[in-house]
Amino acid sequence: MSIGRTKLNAHIIRTKHYKRKMHLVVDMKIENINDIDMKKWKKYKEEDIRTDSLWIIGKRDNSGVHSPDYWGNFIPQIPRQAMLRFTKKNEWVLDPFLGSGTTLIECRQLGRNGVGVEIVPGIAENAKKLIEKEKNRYGVRTEVVVGDSVSEKIWKEVDNINKKFQLIIMHPPYWDIIKFSRKKNDLSNAKTLEDFLSRFSMVVKNTYPLLENERFLVLVIGDKYEKSEWIPLGFYCMENVLKTGYKLKSVVVKNMTENRGKRSRHSLWRYRALKGNFYVFRHEYVIFFEKTDDR
Ligand SMILES: C[S@@+](CC[C@H](N)C(=O)[O-])C[C@H]1O[C@@H](n2cnc3c(N)ncnc32)[C@H](O)[C@@H]1O
């Protein structure tokens, strides 16, 4: 090979390397949507700021007023991770299925403003009391709205509190696995899978305009097993969110610790699984979507 050709090859290799580097730089968004200091990124440990798609979380965080007492609440580490990666201090978080208020408690701990909607007045009232007991060292606003997230009406009320949100966290009922109330419009009272999905889609559509562009929706959901069939609620809900126009960014699989009921019936479930040729649920999904108006 002539010297000229060697030089040319070296130039091509350098150009390819440069392009690859540039690609990496372009892939890392320029605008900050969090307070992570990228100059010190190596200092963050995986359990502090997660980047893997498998979350094995040991103990439930019980800091501040967080409590495991509400049957069906998620562990505080889920909204915490979402807020740390996808919001900055003083930004706004929306939770259309507030339950016991985990998201808003976490908002107070991390210095984010938050609005939560809950259909059952008693649950909302308890959540409000609990959230107010959490220290508010950053002086943020945390508002609980009683109402049905499926109906358009409630969103005017939310709009009066705040117009644009930087993160939406949704933790809907896993259809009818836990009945949260007798209310007709409670998603856990949907008569059929189609009905459940159509109500869930309405919530996604109603909240879409409230999310700022290039920001994230996080969906926390598990599947269901009924009449000897696995019903992949997670995948169905994910498909519905995508139909609204969101871009899929990540599907995280998180370990699910046994709830009180299942723990005491562990061997019964194992027996059923062996007999029925299925696997006992040990995971749920945390699915991340980005709103991109250019789609
Ligand atoms: C899985 S729980 C959420 C738990 C919450 N992440 C927590 O940590 O406490 C779902 C909640 O959605 C509420 N819900 C069901 N249908 C609703 C609707 N149409 N509008 C608003 N809230 C609803 C239920 O009452 C229940 O509290």
The ligand as an ORCA input file, in Angstrom:
! r2SCAN-3c Opt
* xyz 0 1
  C     -53.051      2.247     41.840
  S     -53.852      3.483     42.775
  C     -52.666      4.782     42.834
  C     -51.791      4.684     44.044
  C     -50.807      5.816     44.205
  N     -49.759      5.776     43.220
  C     -50.199      5.779     45.586
  O     -48.971      5.600     45.713
  O     -50.957      5.863     46.555
  C     -55.043      4.114     41.653
  C     -55.904      5.210     42.228
  O     -56.680      5.768     41.157
  C     -57.939      6.141     41.660
  N     -58.866      6.240     40.503
  C     -59.529      5.256     39.858
  N     -60.260      5.744     38.846
  C     -60.049      7.090     38.827
  C     -60.532      8.143     37.995
  N     -61.401      7.923     36.999
  N     -60.096      9.411     38.261
  C     -59.240      9.646     39.299
  N     -58.774      8.683     40.124
  C     -59.146      7.403     39.882
  C     -58.280      5.052     42.666
  O     -59.239      5.475     43.607
  C     -56.900      4.766     43.290
  O     -56.713      5.520     44.464
*
